[in-house]
Amino acid sequence: MIAAAWQIARKDLRQELRSKESLNAALSLTVVLLILFSFAFDPAAEDSKQWSGGLLWLVYSFAGALIVNRSFARELMNDCLEALRASPVPSSALFLGKAVACFLILMGVELTALPAFCIFYDVSLLGAPLMFIATLALTTWAVTVLGTMFSALTVNLHMRELMLPVLVYPMLIPPLVAAIELTRGVITGEPASEIWFRLLIGFDIIFTALAVALAEVVLTD
Amino acid sequence: MREKLLYGLGLAAILYLVRNLYVIFLVLPDEMAQGAIYRVFYFHLPGYFTAALCYLLAGIFSAMYLITRKWKWDSLAAAITEVGLPFAAMNLITGMIWGRIIWGIWWTWDPRLTSALISALIYAGYLMLRQAIPDPTERAKNSAVMAIFAFASVIFTYKSNEWFRTQHPGPVLSIRTGGGTIDPQMEWMLAHNLFALLLLAGLLLAIRWRQEERQREIESLRREALSFS
């Protein structure tokens, strides 16, 4: 199953790297949002270190919604989704592969946009780089695993671009809150409570298990 | 027969609620520290319990649909989610009124308040998803999956009170604290009102369930008629 999932992930990544459709959109959206937020919240303000981590996660979650939206919608053209369903790849592997591809794309976008954030908001993440990377990876996985699941649930809807964020964002609030707290800890140098880290890990485990278990139901008729 | 049962249930729920309101406002004394406002608590906590029970049952009904693929479970899940949301609103609104008097603010971003609001938003999303899917089989399947995810997030809501630092008052029921924090008479009244609200929820569920079933019947008849024309 791992091999099949990896094949799907590689296929999605190759497709994305050739077309760059969501990659470019997500990347330019993050930069535009970072610039827009600098008008709403003064980056030179004294307390900017308290809230700039929160802005970063808002921006990342918007980029995430763009990327997961395309995950299954991309397969609608030429009935590729039907072909994937008919292929010997198990549904859980198909789902996992797509989630992994989204995860890697979103991580790429996030890491590329990170220097822009650090420069615009005069923020250094070097105080606790490992902590930040762990937060980044765990939260990005939370966003992509739920996002990919709902991308599959809404793929046949006319209004899927509208429905996906409405359904996913409320469920993403716990991991995003945890990420915001942890990132604030990294930026201000006062480490956040370890409980947020546990929350992130618990969320990832529970929702990954649920999504993999229910992928079969969602992807087969 | 079923019609009469519903009327009977409705009458019982109304009488029970009127009796409870009488006791709450005219028999029970004010609370020592908070005065008269504590009375919203008789609707606040039972409202929350009723909504939480509806969320739980929506998850169970949805899982039952995925296991058995019988339509009745799908209708039940849809009906109970719709019934649960007004009780969640009751919980939130009474909580806000209480907060305005005791805390001086309508709303505070306390984790328990926040997560109660998030749960309500998630279940509103569930109903929106149902409306957006035209095909009945896909609607039943996808919304069942959504309901299961939604319930996992409600568990986060409930646990959040223990996980996060909170300014919401802690548990008062003797089942959680071992007794001593709440007057037995008041706790008993709380149980009475919980039963009254549950009765009301049961009644609404029965009505909504029947509507869902009939709507499904009408939809299938319409499809049949279209396939002939």
Boltz contact constraints between the chains, C-beta under 6 A:
constraints:
  - contact:
      token1: [A, 153]
      token2: [B, 142]
      max_distance: 6.0
  - contact:
      token1: [A, 157]
      token2: [B, 132]
      max_distance: 6.0
  - contact:
      token1: [A, 159]
      token2: [B, 132]
      max_distance: 6.0
  - contact:
      token1: [A, 163]
      token2: [B, 132]
      max_distance: 6.0
  - contact:
      token1: [A, 166]
      token2: [B, 125]
      max_distance: 6.0
  - contact:
      token1: [A, 167]
      token2: [B, 125]
      max_distance: 6.0
  - contact:
      token1: [A, 170]
      token2: [B, 118]
      max_distance: 6.0
  - contact:
      token1: [A, 170]
      token2: [B, 121]
      max_distance: 6.0
  - contact:
      token1: [A, 170]
      token2: [B, 122]
      max_distance: 6.0
  - contact:
      token1: [A, 171]
      token2: [B, 153]
      max_distance: 6.0
  - contact:
      token1: [A, 173]
      token2: [B, 118]
      max_distance: 6.0
  - contact:
      token1: [A, 174]
      token2: [B, 156]
      max_distance: 6.0
  - contact:
      token1: [A, 195]
      token2: [B, 163]
      max_distance: 6.0
  - contact:
      token1: [A, 206]
      token2: [B, 152]
      max_distance: 6.0
  - contact:
      token1: [A, 214]
      token2: [B, 145]
      max_distance: 6.0
  - contact:
      token1: [A, 217]
      token2: [B, 66]
      max_distance: 6.0
  - contact:
      token1: [A, 218]
      token2: [B, 145]
      max_distance: 6.0
